[in-house]
């Protein structure tokens, strides 16, 4: 008899005997609807299932978590954490002799840890991560053949990779081992789950989401393509979001196709994050539809979850289209609620603080660049070359930086280096991130030319420069690049 079937039969009988954690067909149907974002965040699941079935509390926490971060939610992170604590308390009243007991508790602790992390409550986030780890280990020890143990192992690999890559400087081979372990375990886990199982759908979503958040590597994106195919993105709003997130920097045309499909299928009505992506995509194309989707995102999202970022994008739309009154109104809204906790919201405030230096043509070129329209972006800058003498020192700095980035992407490396060096030598790193990034990208170009000594010099200089808001990130990347070059030299 097939070993997988024996394990499944054993667990199925065990779960049936323990009705307090009964993953039955009705639960599976609800689970599917949760992953499709078909359930409102205030949907009373207990009205649909036996309140003694502990899985219902996990599903409730799961549904609220997905709606909080991806859907159209109606409450705050604080309220979510409060609700999650109540679900944990309910589960702890039940029997502990089911693998779903520790599984459900570990998952809800992970949900809460992520919510605390987004709220910058790092101490509480770490505490819930440790609690989740405790329940994960208990399950692996008590129920080593439980078919969902690997689901948590996949998350562990991603977290371990992030810790090693952000707190310690590891060489590329070790980082590649994480990618290999990650992809290998995903493939193994999917093969051990029934083809029509909702958990199979969930693990695919999990692997794609973790790849974007933690790895963002082409190898893992290729693994995503090979495993699921491009049609997978059409299966639901979260699939569409995960696929788009993974391809938005590597394949602009695929991203545009997917986002257009999301709108046609109504997925953006369920997943508000897709509206933000659509608004940003249209803005990069200088398309008037941008305003509609950015406003739609803001109207369906509570403050504190990239709303400042969306309003900042909206301010750029009004700025480049000379809509002065609307521009002033949205800037006032941002400054009325200036608290920023997400990285994107902090970026929005940073950009607005230098608003006096904005130049319409430079902003347009930047947007076109972000959309992958490098030739058009270059044309905008060169057409306005004669106006440089009227620019402020900061505007000239950004003009040079944008030219460098465009030439770099267009594979005109020597021209890129000329403009990068102009930016690096500006002595304006205290107020702007351009010099540090120009030094880093110069190092990358010299590394590509196998001139490791010069590359290391630029990476070291990057670490010497300040970089408002992005300092930790760019310095870490430079440190990793130095180790890479030292090994290759």
N, C-alpha and C positions, 0 to 999 in steps of 0.2 A: 504493500500500500504506500502511496506517495507520502513522504514525511511531512510535507507542507499541509496535506489534508488532515493528517493525524493531529498536528498541532492545532489547526483550525477547529477540528471537531472537539478536541479537549477544551479549548477556550470557549467554544460556543455552548457546550454543555454546562461549563462552569458559570458562564454568564447567565444562562437561563435559570440555573438553580438559585443564583443570587439576583433576585428581581430588583434589588436596590440599584443595580447598574446594568440595565437591560438595553443594549443597543439593538433595538428591533427595527422592523421596516418603517414604522411611523417615525422613529427617531432619525433614521437614515434620510427620509423624505424631508424632514425639517432641516437636517444638516445640509442637504443639497441646497435648499432655499436660502439658508444663511450664507452659503458661499456664492450664491447668485445675487446677493444683496436684495432679496425679495421680501425680507422681513423688516418692518419698521423697527427702529431702535427701542420703541416702547411696547413692542409686541409682547403680551403676557403669555409666555410659553407654558406656564403652569396651568393655563386654562385648556391646553391641548393635550397635556400628558400627565401621567400620575406623578404627583408631587413627591412620592417616595422614590422615584427613579432619579438617582443622583446625576445622571448624564444631562438631565434637563437644566441643571444649574450651570454646568459647563457650557451648554449650547447658548444659554441666555447671556453669559459673560462673553462668549465668542461673538455673538451677534452684535452686542453693544460695542465691543472692541472694533469690529470691522466698520460699523457705522460711524464710530467716533473718528476714525482715521481716514476712511475712504468714502463713506457714504454721505448722506445728508442728515447729519445728527442734530439733536436739539438740546444737548446738555454739555456740561463742561468736563474736562479731564478729572477734576476733583470729584464730581458726581459719579463718574465712571468708577473711580477707585473705591469710593464708598460702596457702590453697588457690588463690585467684585469681592470686597471683604465680606459682604453679607452672603454671597454665594459660597465662598470658602467655608464660612461658619456652618452653612446648611449641609455641605458635603461631609464635614468632619463629624456630624451627628450619625452618619451612616456606617455600615460595616466596612471593614478594611480588607476583606478577603477577596476582593476583585482587583484585577490589574487596572481597571478603569478608575479606581479610587485614587491612586497616586498619579495616574495619567491626568485626570481632570484637575487635581490640585496643582500639579506642576504647570499645566497649561495656563491656568488662571493667574498663578504667580508670575509667569512669563508675560502675560498680557499687562498686568499691573506694573511690572518692572519697566516695560516699554513706555507705558503711560507716564510713570514717574520720570523716566529719562527725557521724554519730550518736554516735561515740565521743569527740567533741570533740577529735580530733586534726587541728586546722585546717591546720597546716603540711603534713601528708601529704595531706590532702584537696585542698588547692590544687595540690600537685605532680602528683597524678593527674589533676586536671582539665586541667592544662596538657598532660600527656601525651596525654590523650584528644583535646584540641583539635588537637594536632599530627597525629594520625592522621586526624581528620575532614577537616582541610584537605588532607592528601595525597590522600585519596580524591576530594575535590571537584575537585582540580586534575588528577589522573591519570585519573579516571573520572567526568567531569562529568555523564554521563547515567545513572549508577547509580541505580536506582529507590529505593534506601533512603537516599540522601544526605539527602533531605528529613526523614527520621525524626530525624536528628541536628540538622538545622536547627530543628526544632520545639523540641527541648530547649534549643538555644542561645538562642532567643527568650525562653523562660521564665527562663533564668538571667540573661540581660541585663536583663530586666524587674526581677528581684529585686535585682540589683546597683544599678540606677538608682533603684529605689524605696526601697532601704534605706541606701545609702551617699550618694546624692545626693537632693535634693528636686526633683522634676520636676513640671511642671504636669499637670493632668488630660488635656489634649489629647495630650500625648506618651505618657502611660500608656495612653490609649485606642488610640493607634496600635499599641502592643504587642498589645493585645487583638485588634485587627483583623488584624494580621499573623499572629498565632497562629492565629486561627480560619480565616483565608484559606488558610494553608499546610496546615492539617489537611485542609480540604476538598479541596485540590489533591492532596495526597499520597494520600488515600483513593481518589480518582478514578483515580489512576495505578496502583493495585494491583489485581490480579485479585480478583473478588468473593469467591471461595472461598479466597483465600490466607490462610494463618495470619498473615502480616504485616499484613493488613487488620485482623484481630482485635486484633493487638498495638498497632497505631497508634491504634485507638479507645481501648484501655485507657490508652495513654500520654497521649493528649490529655485524657482525663477525670482521670487522676491528677495531671498537671501543672496542670490548671485548679484543682484543690482545693488543692494545695500552694503554688502561686505566685500565682495570680490570685484565686481565690475570688470571682469577679464574677458577678452575675446574667446579664450578657450572655453570658458563656462557658457558664454553666449552660443558658441558653436554647438556645445553639448545640448543646449536648450533646443536649438533648431533640429539637431539629429534625433533627439528623443521625441519631440512633440510635433514638429512641422509647423508651418506658418498658419495653417487652418486652426490650430489649437487656440489661437488668440480670439477666434470668433465664438468660443464656447461660453463666454460670460464676461461681465464687466471687469472682474478682477483679473481674468486671463488677459484681457485687452490691456489693462493697466500695467501688468507685470511685463508683458511682451514689449509694449511701447517704451517703458522705462529702460529696458535692456538695450533697445535699439536706437534711442533718441540721439546718441552721440556717434554711433557707428554707421547708421544707415538712415539718412534723412528721408529718402523717398519711401522706405518701408514705414517709417514712423508716420509720415503724412497719410499714407494709405490706411494704416490701422486706425488713426484718429478719425479720419473721415468715416470709416466703417463703424466706429464706436458711436458716432453721432447718428448715422442712419439706422442702427439697430436699437437706439434708445438707451445704450449703456451709459452714456453721460448723464442721463436722468437719474440713474441709480448710484453712480460712482462720481462724486463731485470732483475728485482729483482729475478726472478726464477733462472736465471743463477748464481747469487751470492749464492743463497741457494744450488743449485746443486754443485757448486764448493766447498763450505764449507762442504757439506755432504760427497762428495768423498774424500776430504782431511782428514776428520775424520776417513775414512775407509782406509786411506793410498793408495788410488786408483789413478792411473796415470791420469784418466779422469779429475781430479781436475784442472789440469793446463789449459785444454781447456776451461772449463766453466768460470774460474776466468779471463782468458785473454779476453774471449768473453764479459764478463761484463764490464771490463775496456775499451775495444775498443768501446763500445756502450753507454758509460755514460760520461757526462762531469765532469770535476773536481769539487769536492765539495759535492758529493752525495755518500759517502761510497766508493769512488774510492781508497783512501789511505788504507782503511780497506781491500779491495779486493787485493791490491798489497802487503799488509802485509801478508795476507794469502798465496799469491803466493810466497813470500819470504820464508815462512816456508816450502812450498812444495820443493823449491830448496834446502833449508838448510838440510832437513832430507834425501834428495836424493843425497847430496854431489855434486850438480851442482853449483860449486863455481862462475863461470863467470856469469851465469844467475842470481844467488843470488845477486852478487855485482851490476849488472845492475839495478835490480828492486829496491834495496835499494837506489841506486843513484837517481832513478826517484822519489822516495818518498821524499827524502831529498831536491830535486830540487824544489818541490812544497809542502812545509811543512805546509801550512795553513790548519787547520782542524776545521770544524764547527759542524759536526755531532758527536754524542757520539762515534760511532764506529771508525770514523777517528781519534778522540782524543785518543781512546784506542790503535789504531795502532801506533801512534807516541810515546805513553808511552812505549809500548812494545819494539819498536825499540831503544829507548833511553837506554834500559838495555840489548841491543843485546850482549854485551861482556860477559854477564852471561848465555847466552843460552847454553843449553846442549842438544845434539841430542836426547838422550834417554828420558830425562824429557819432551821435546817437543812432542815426539812420544806418551808418556804416557798421556800427557795432551790432545792431539788430540783424542786418543782412548776413553778417559774419556768423552770428549765433545760429542762423537758419541754414548755414552751409552755402550761401550764395557769395562765394569769395570774389568772383570776377566783378559782380555788381557792386559789392562793398568797396573794392579797390577803385572802381570807376567813380564812386561818390567822393572818395577822399581826393583822388587826383584832380577831379573837376574843380575842387575848391582849394587847390594848392596855392593859388594866387592870394587867397584870403588869410593865409597863415600869419602874415605880418600884423594883422589886426587881432590875432588870438592872444589870450593871456598866456602866461608861462605854463599854467596847468593844462590849458587846452592844447598847447603845442606838445606837452609831454604825452597826453593821451593820443593825440594825432600820430605821433611817432610810434607809440606802442601798438596802436591798431594797425598801422602799416606793417609793422614787424610781424604781428600775428597772421595777417593776411598773406604776406610773402612766404611765411613759414608753411602755411597750409597749402599754398600753391607750389610748393617745392622749389621756390627761388631762395635757397638757403643763404647765399652770400648777401643778398639784399636784406634779408631778415636780420642777419647778424649786425649789419651796419646800423639799422634802426634800434635793435635791442641794445647795442652799446651806447647809443645816444640816450636811451632811457636810463640805463644802469648808472651812467655818470651824472645824473641830474641832481643828486643830493636832495631829492624830494620824497624819500622813503618814509619819513615820519607821518606824512598825511595821506599817502597814496600807496596802493599795492603794486603799481606798475614796475618800479625798479626791481623789487625782489623777484617778481615773476619773470621779468626780462632776463635777469641773471640766471635763473633756473633754466629757462628755455634755451639760453645761449649754451649752457652746460650740456643740455640734451643734444644740441646740434653738434657740438664738438665730440661728444660721446659717440654719436652716429658716424663721425669721421674717424673714429678710433684714436682720437687725440685725447687720451684719458687724463694726462697731466693738466692740460688746459681746461678740460671739463671739470676736473676736481677743483681747480681754482675758482671757476664760476659758481660751482655749487657751494663752496665755502663762503664766497662773497654773498651769495643769496642768504645764507644763515646769519651773516653779519648785518644784513639790512632789516629794517623794520617792515611790517606789512599789516596795516590796520585790518582787523577782522579775520584775515586769512593767515596770520603769522604762524600759528602752530601747524597748520596744514602744509604750507609751502616749505617751512623749515624741516618738517618731518620727511617730506618728499626729497628734499635736497640731501638729507642725511642718508637716506636709503640709497640714493643715486651715488653718493660718494663710496659707500661700501661696495656697490656694484662695480664701479670703475676700478677700485683698488683690487678687487678680485680678478678683473679682466686684464689689468695692466701687467 
